Amino acid sequence: MGRDERGRRFRARVLAAGVIALAGAGATRASDHLDSAAVVADPAADIGDVYAWMSPDARRLNLAMTIVGKAFSDRHTYVFHVDSGPRFGATQASVEISCRFDGATADCRAGDFDRVRGAAGGPEGLAGAEGRMRVFAGPRDDPFFNNVRGTRDAYDAAGAAVRAGAALDRAGCPAFDAGVSRDILRRWGHTAGGPAENLLAGWTPAALVVSVEVDAAAPGGRMLAVWAETATAEGRIDRMGRPLTGNALLGTLGPAETAETLKAQYNRATPAAADAFVGEIERSLALYDGFDGECGNAWLADADSGPSRYLPLATLLADDRLWVNGASGTCTELFAVERAALSGRRDLAGDCGGRAPNLDAMDAYRALLVNGTTSGVSDGVDRDEIGAGATFPFLAAPGVTR
């Protein structure tokens, strides 16, 4: 199929769909929102958020996974995958850190180099038999924050403008006029027209936190790519790497049945099968790019490349792993590894990237999709009311304030 024909079909699909899925996005309590029915039906397997960052001395990799169901199940395995290599995009070794639970007793294995067995819910967690990892498992505050209602309001405004006849260019980006763009961004930064509110304030799910020696977890090199999954004996149920990608960029257009199928397929797949989702993600990126009234300025977009404008970014996002520079103990920028490698940002070469718990990941992520930077798009919520700390297990205990 030629590019012009693909563009015509895409325009027809956008207009017919009316951005149905966008209007509902962000409906639940985590960055892994609006998941498939199978995941929602099994809350003990529903991953809310995944964090991966380095210790300040760059000797330990810190990992955290929150579970929407607020409890771990003895039917499930909870796994962090750590791929490693010498440089971005070139991982050549993998280590699994997997945990199973029997009530309050955790059994966690880190490759073949360490194991934790016992009750890991104490304030210091449990150290591994070989002293190379430490594990905590229990209720904790999830430091993710998000103005979900404002985000949904912004998406509603964008969908209404598309239905009202906003023209689409060859790549599917809507040409919103200045007034529509201002309205979208204004709505994004408010809740019901007033000050922005964090829908996730006080949310306390079950949290699995692991701190592991990076030399043991990364035999392939100090460039790491991290993702997490939950599974039963029947197979994978949920997975997550970066925030938003799996559920905000799949099924954005079209009926709910299509979105459900895509998300179920995505959760069963691995990052190695990323190519299957690139086309769908391209279509979603086209919509985000238009929110500021300028098409072609999203990160990695080529304004002159027609229907293939969003292919580079879609390819990157489909491989939904959190990239972490394991040689750095400074972790202040989302997508730091990717931006250093793909955009020549030498100033970011010394940042570990990944996703540290207190980062404003949502604003940075969305801004990259809308205007190609990590600023200028805000949902009006800049921090979690409690926030994460600097010492293990990092995430705050229920009821604790900082």
C-alpha positions in Angstrom: 0.0 0.0 0.0 1.4 3.4 -1.0 2.0 6.2 1.5 -0.8 8.4 0.1 -3.3 5.6 0.3 -2.2 4.8 3.9 -2.7 8.5 4.7 -6.2 8.6 3.2 -7.3 5.5 5.1 -5.9 6.8 8.3 -7.8 10.1 7.9 -11.0 8.2 7.4 -10.3 6.0 10.4 -9.7 9.0 12.7 -12.8 10.8 11.6 -15.0 7.7 11.9 -13.6 6.7 15.3 -14.0 10.1 16.9 -11.0 9.4 19.2 -13.1 7.1 21.3 -10.4 5.6 23.4 -8.6 8.9 24.0 -11.6 10.2 25.8 -11.5 7.3 28.3 -7.8 7.2 28.9 -6.4 7.6 32.4 -9.5 6.2 34.1 -7.8 4.2 36.9 -5.1 4.6 39.5 -1.7 4.2 37.9 0.4 5.1 34.9 -0.4 1.6 33.5 -4.0 2.7 33.1 -7.0 1.5 31.0 -5.6 -2.0 30.8 -7.2 -5.0 29.2 -10.2 -6.8 30.7 -8.1 -9.8 31.6 -5.7 -7.7 33.7 -8.4 -5.6 35.4 -10.2 -8.9 36.3 -7.0 -10.1 38.2 -5.9 -7.1 40.4 -3.2 -9.1 42.0 -1.5 -9.3 38.6 -2.2 -5.7 37.6 1.0 -3.7 37.5 0.4 -0.1 38.5 3.9 1.4 38.0 7.5 0.3 37.4 10.5 2.3 38.5 14.2 1.7 37.8 17.1 3.9 38.8 20.6 3.8 40.1 22.0 4.4 43.6 24.0 7.6 44.0 27.3 5.7 44.0 26.2 3.7 40.9 26.8 0.4 42.6 23.2 -0.7 42.9 20.2 -0.9 40.6 17.0 -0.1 42.4 13.7 -1.5 41.1 10.1 -1.1 42.2 6.8 -2.5 41.0 3.4 -1.6 42.4 0.4 -3.9 42.2 -3.1 -2.4 41.8 -4.7 -5.2 43.8 -2.9 -4.2 47.0 -1.8 -7.8 47.7 0.5 -10.4 46.1 -1.0 -13.7 45.1 0.4 -17.2 45.6 -0.7 -18.0 42.1 1.5 -15.4 40.4 5.1 -14.8 39.7 6.4 -11.2 39.8 9.4 -10.6 37.6 11.9 -7.8 36.8 13.8 -8.4 33.6 17.2 -6.7 33.4 18.8 -6.7 29.9 22.3 -5.4 29.7 24.9 -4.5 27.0 27.7 -2.1 26.2 25.6 0.7 24.7 22.1 1.8 24.0 20.2 -0.5 21.7 22.7 -3.3 22.1 21.8 -5.6 25.0 23.3 -9.0 24.9 22.6 -10.6 28.4 19.5 -10.9 30.5 18.9 -11.5 34.2 15.6 -12.3 35.8 14.7 -11.2 39.3 11.5 -13.2 40.1 9.4 -13.4 43.3 6.7 -15.8 44.5 4.6 -15.4 47.6 3.0 -17.7 50.2 1.1 -15.2 52.4 3.7 -12.9 53.9 6.6 -15.1 52.9 8.5 -14.1 49.8 10.8 -16.3 47.7 12.9 -14.1 45.4 15.7 -15.3 43.1 18.1 -13.0 41.3 19.5 -15.0 38.4 21.8 -17.7 39.9 23.6 -15.3 42.2 21.3 -14.6 45.2 18.1 -15.5 46.9 15.8 -14.0 49.5 13.4 -16.2 51.5 11.2 -15.0 54.3 8.9 -12.2 55.5 10.1 -9.2 53.6 7.6 -6.6 54.8 9.7 -5.1 57.6 11.1 -1.6 57.2 14.5 -2.8 56.1 13.2 -5.7 54.0 15.4 -8.8 53.7 19.0 -9.2 52.5 19.8 -12.1 50.1 21.8 -15.1 51.3 24.8 -13.9 49.3 24.3 -10.2 50.3 23.9 -9.1 46.7 20.3 -8.0 46.8 17.7 -6.7 49.2 13.9 -7.2 48.9 10.9 -5.5 50.4 7.3 -6.6 49.7 4.3 -5.0 51.3 2.0 -1.9 51.3 3.6 1.4 50.3 2.7 4.7 48.9 3.0 4.8 45.1 4.7 8.1 44.4 3.2 8.4 40.9 1.0 11.5 40.5 -1.4 12.5 37.8 -4.2 14.9 37.1 -6.3 12.1 35.5 -9.5 14.2 35.2 -7.7 17.1 33.6 -6.0 14.7 31.2 -9.3 13.1 30.2 -10.9 16.6 29.8 -8.1 17.6 27.4 -8.5 14.4 25.4 -12.3 15.0 25.2 -11.6 18.5 23.7 -9.2 17.0 21.1 -11.7 14.4 20.1 -14.4 17.0 19.8 -12.2 19.1 17.5 -11.4 16.1 15.3 -15.1 15.2 15.0 -15.9 18.9 14.2 -13.7 18.7 11.1 -10.1 19.5 12.0 -8.0 18.7 8.9 -5.4 15.9 9.1 -2.2 16.0 7.3 -0.6 13.0 5.5 0.8 11.6 8.7 -2.6 11.9 10.5 -1.8 14.9 12.6 -4.8 17.2 13.2 -4.4 20.9 12.4 -6.0 22.4 15.5 -6.2 26.1 15.4 -4.6 28.2 18.1 -7.8 28.5 20.2 -8.4 24.8 20.2 -4.8 24.1 21.2 -4.9 26.6 24.0 -8.1 25.0 25.2 -6.6 21.5 25.2 -3.5 22.6 27.1 -5.6 24.7 29.6 -7.9 21.7 30.3 -4.8 19.5 30.8 -3.6 21.7 33.6 -6.9 22.0 35.5 -9.4 19.7 37.2 -13.1 20.5 36.4 -11.9 24.0 35.5 -10.3 24.7 38.8 -6.8 24.0 40.3 -5.3 20.7 39.2 -5.8 17.7 41.6 -3.8 14.5 41.9 -6.3 11.7 41.6 -3.8 9.3 43.1 -3.2 11.1 46.3 -2.8 8.6 49.2 -2.9 5.6 46.9 -1.2 2.7 48.8 -0.8 -0.5 46.7 1.4 -3.5 47.3 5.0 -2.8 46.4 7.8 -5.1 45.4 11.1 -3.2 45.8 14.5 -4.7 45.0 18.0 -3.2 45.3 20.6 -5.3 43.6 24.4 -5.0 42.9 24.6 -3.8 39.3 27.7 -5.8 38.5 25.7 -9.0 39.2 22.5 -7.9 37.5 24.2 -6.6 34.4 26.8 -9.1 33.0 26.5 -7.7 29.5 27.6 -4.2 30.3 26.5 -1.0 32.1 23.7 0.0 29.7 20.5 -1.6 31.0 17.0 -2.1 29.7 14.4 -3.0 32.3 10.8 -4.3 32.1 8.5 -6.1 34.5 5.8 -8.7 34.2 3.3 -10.8 36.2 2.4 -14.3 35.2 0.7 -17.5 36.2 1.4 -21.1 35.1 -0.8 -20.3 32.1 1.3 -17.4 30.9 2.0 -13.7 31.1 -0.9 -11.5 32.4 0.6 -8.0 32.5 3.8 -6.2 31.6 5.2 -2.8 31.8 8.4 -0.8 31.1 8.0 2.9 30.5 4.9 4.7 31.9 1.9 5.1 29.5 3.1 3.3 26.4 1.2 0.1 26.7 -2.1 1.6 27.4 -2.1 5.2 26.2 -0.8 4.5 22.8 -2.6 1.3 21.8 -6.2 1.4 20.7 -6.3 5.2 20.8 -8.5 5.3 17.7 -11.5 3.1 17.0 -13.9 1.0 19.1 -13.3 -0.4 22.5 -13.2 -3.9 21.1 -10.2 -3.0 19.0 -8.4 -1.4 22.0 -9.1 -4.5 24.1 -7.7 -6.9 21.5 -4.5 -4.7 21.1 -3.9 -4.4 24.8 -4.4 -8.1 25.4 -2.0 -8.9 22.6 0.5 -6.4 23.9 0.4 -7.9 27.5 1.1 -11.4 26.2 4.0 -10.2 24.0 7.5 -9.3 25.0 9.7 -6.3 23.9 11.2 -8.6 21.3 7.9 -8.6 19.5 7.6 -4.8 19.5 7.4 -4.5 15.7 3.8 -5.8 15.7 2.6 -2.6 17.5 4.6 0.1 15.7 1.8 1.0 13.2 -0.8 1.4 15.9 1.5 3.6 18.0 2.3 5.8 14.9 -1.4 6.6 14.6 -1.6 7.6 18.3 1.5 9.8 18.1 0.0 11.7 15.2 -2.8 12.9 17.5 -0.6 13.9 20.4 1.7 15.9 18.0 -1.2 18.1 17.1 -2.2 19.1 20.6 0.1 22.2 20.6 -1.2 23.4 17.2 2.0 22.4 15.4 2.4 19.2 13.5 5.9 17.7 13.0 7.6 19.0 16.2 7.2 15.8 18.3 10.4 14.2 19.4 12.1 12.3 16.6 9.5 13.4 14.1 10.5 14.5 10.6 8.1 17.1 9.4 8.9 16.3 5.7 8.6 12.6 5.8 4.8 12.3 5.1 3.0 9.3 6.5 6.2 7.9 8.0 6.8 10.9 10.2 6.3 9.1 13.5 8.0 5.8 12.6 11.3 6.4 14.5 9.5 7.4 17.8 6.9 4.6 17.4 9.7 2.1 16.9 11.4 3.3 20.0 8.3 3.3 22.2 7.0 -0.1 21.0 10.1 -1.6 22.6 8.8 -0.6 26.0 11.9 -1.0 28.1 13.2 1.5 30.6 16.8 2.3 29.6 19.1 2.9 32.5 22.8 4.1 32.3 24.2 1.8 35.0 27.5 3.8 35.1 25.7 6.9 36.5 24.3 7.6 40.0 22.5 10.8 38.8 18.9 10.1 37.8 17.0 13.2 37.0 15.7 12.9 33.4 13.2 10.6 31.8 14.5 9.3 28.5 18.0 10.6 29.2 19.7 7.5 27.7 17.5 7.6 24.6 17.8 11.4 24.1 21.6 11.3 24.6 21.9 8.5 21.9 19.3 9.6 19.4 19.3 13.4 19.7 22.9 14.1 20.4 22.2 15.5 23.9 25.7 15.2 25.3 24.5 17.0 28.4 22.4 14.0 29.2 25.2 11.4 28.8 25.9 11.5 32.5 22.3 10.9 33.6 21.1 7.4 34.4 17.7 8.0 32.8 15.3 5.2 33.8 12.5 6.3 36.0 13.3 7.5 39.5 10.2 7.6 41.8 10.0 11.3 42.2 10.3 12.3 38.5 7.4 14.1 36.9 7.3 11.4 34.4 3.9 12.1 32.9 4.6 15.7 32.0 8.0 14.8 30.5 6.6 11.9 28.5 3.6 13.9 27.1 5.7 16.9 26.2 8.0 14.8 24.1 5.0 13.5 22.2 3.5 17.0 21.8 6.4 19.4 21.3 9.6 17.4 21.3 10.9 18.6 24.6 10.3 17.6 28.2 8.5 20.8 29.2 5.7 23.0 28.0 2.9 20.5 28.6 1.7 20.1 32.2 -1.2 18.5 33.9 -0.8 21.0 36.7 0.4 18.4 39.3 4.1 18.6 39.9 4.7 16.2 42.8 3.3 13.4 45.0 2.0 14.6 48.3 4.3 12.2 50.1 7.0 11.3 47.7 9.8 8.7 47.8 12.8 8.8 50.1 16.5 8.2 49.6 16.8 5.0 51.7 15.6 1.5 51.1 12.7 0.7 50.5 12.4 4.2 49.2 8.6 4.2 48.9 6.8 5.6 51.9 5.0 3.5 54.4 1.2 4.0 54.6 0.3 7.1 56.6 3.8 8.5 56.5 4.2 12.1 55.5 7.5 13.8 54.5 
